[in-house]
Amino acid sequence: MKIILSLIIIVACYHSFSYGVYLWKIEKEKLASFGVMLLTFLGTVIPIAAVYVII
């Protein structure tokens, strides 16, 4: 169950991460891309860590 929940979280964050890559490569907005990728990374790691530590 934890693995399925982790996969759902990763799939949900994939769209935001791909937007960060788009900003980096196409729009040449390095700072905005870094912010989006950082938020996506934290939005993925913290909930997954919470699933494995708390639940």
Secondary structure as the mmCIF struct_conf table of DSSP 4:
data_model
#
loop_
_struct_conf.conf_type_id
_struct_conf.id
_struct_conf.beg_label_comp_id
_struct_conf.beg_label_asym_id
_struct_conf.beg_label_seq_id
_struct_conf.end_label_comp_id
_struct_conf.end_label_asym_id
_struct_conf.end_label_seq_id
HELX_RH_AL_P HELX_RH_AL_P1 LYS A 2 TYR A 22
HELX_RH_PI_P HELX_RH_PI_P1 LEU A 23 GLU A 27
HELX_RH_AL_P HELX_RH_AL_P2 LYS A 30 VAL A 53
TURN_TY1_P TURN_TY1_P1 ILE A 54 ILE A 54
#
